[in-house]
Amino acid sequence: MTNAPFPKNPYVIGVPLTGEVGFYGRRAVFNFVEDTLNTEQQNVMVLYGQRRVGKTSLLHQLARRLKNSEVLPIYFDLQGRAQQSLGQVLYELTRTIARPLKMNVAEQARFDQASRRVNRNRACMPWSSARAKPFSLI
């Protein structure tokens, strides 16, 4: 019996992979997401899984792959935002979406008002202008 060394594991544990180096596999997931985003009837996707399995790295890779497509990928991390008010989170989310679209965003007070309406099922996003290009929040 020989003690052959195990092959090196290509999957890296640590910070999310945002560049081209070090990200392997997931071709089926990429194909599924791209096919789904190109379907007119599909407008919501949820990516879930156990901790440390590569969800954030996958999102960054999707953003890179979709950069020149009809979809504008938007990355917004909710980690560490539990202490913020809903209005503040909505304001930051809207600013993150509006930045690449070169859109103006209403003042934060409008988001605070909108967040109070969530409980009455009348939530709205106070955009100051509209844009035709679809976006995907990832």
N, C-alpha and C positions, 0 to 999 in steps of 0.2 A: 504494500500500500504506500502510495506516495503522498507527500504533503504539498500538493500544488497550491500556490497562492490563489486566493479568490480574485476575480477580476475587479478592477477599481470601479466603485459605484459612481456613475456619472451624475447622480442627483445630489445637489448641494443643500445642506441644511444651514440656514442662516438668513441673511437679508434677502429680500425678493430680488430675483434676477430681472434686470431691466434692459440689458443689452443682448446682443446676439450670442455671446459666449456662455456656455454652460447650460443652456436650456435644451432638453432633449424630449422627444416623443410628443404626445398630445396631438398628433396630426388629426385623429378622428374627432377630437374635441374642437379643434380649429375649424374643420370642415363643417361640423354640426352648427357651430355658432355662425359662421359665415352664411351657410344655407338658410338658417333661421332668420338672420337679419335681412336677408334678401327676399323674404316672404312677406307680402303685404299684410297678411292677416295676423302676423306675429308681432306684438309690440312689447312684450315683457319676457325677460329671461332671468332666472335666478341661478346663481352659481353657489353651491353649498358643498360642504365637506368637512372632514375632521381638521383639527388644527395641524399646521405645518405640512400639508400635503401639496402645496404649490399653487393655491388659489390666486394669491396676489401676483405671483410670478406669471401665471397664466393670463391674468388681466393685463399686465404690462406688455406681454408678448402680443396679445390681441390688439392692443392699442397701436403697437408698432406695425403689425400686419395690416391693420385697417386704415392706416394713415392716408393712403392715396385712394381710398374707396369713396363711395357715396355716403358712407356712414362716418360721422365725426365721433370718435371715441372720447369719452369724458371719464377721467378717473377721479373719484372722490372717496376718501378714506374716512369712515365713521369712527375709527378707533380713537379713543381719547376725547370724544365729543359728548360723553354722557353727562358732563357737568354743564354743558351749554344748554340754553333754552331752545325750544323747537324753532322759534323765530330766528335765532342766531344761526342754527344749523341750516335752515331753509335759505337764509340770506347768503351764507358761505357757499352752499350748493349752487344757488343761482349765479353767484359771481363766478364760480368755477365753470359753469356752463356758458355764461355770457362772454367770458374773456376770449376764447377762440372765435366766437361768432361776431366779435366786435359790437356787442350790444350794450346798451345802457341798462343799469339796474336801479330799481327804485331804492329809496333810503330804507335802512334796516327797520325803522318804525312800522313801515307797511307790512313787513314780514312778521313782525310781532303781532300786528292786528290779524293777519291771515292765519297765524298759528292758533289764535284763540277761536277761530271759526272752524277749525278741524273737528272739534267735538260736536259741532252742529252739522257736520257733513257738507259744509259749503266752503271747503278750502280752495284757495286760488293762488296762483303764482303771479305776483305783480310785475310782469315784464313791462318794459316801457316801449318795446317794439317787437315785431315778429320777423322770423327768417324762415325761408323755405327748406333749407337743407336739414334732413333728419339727423338726429344725434342719438348716440347710444350711451347711456350712463353705465359705466363699468366701475 
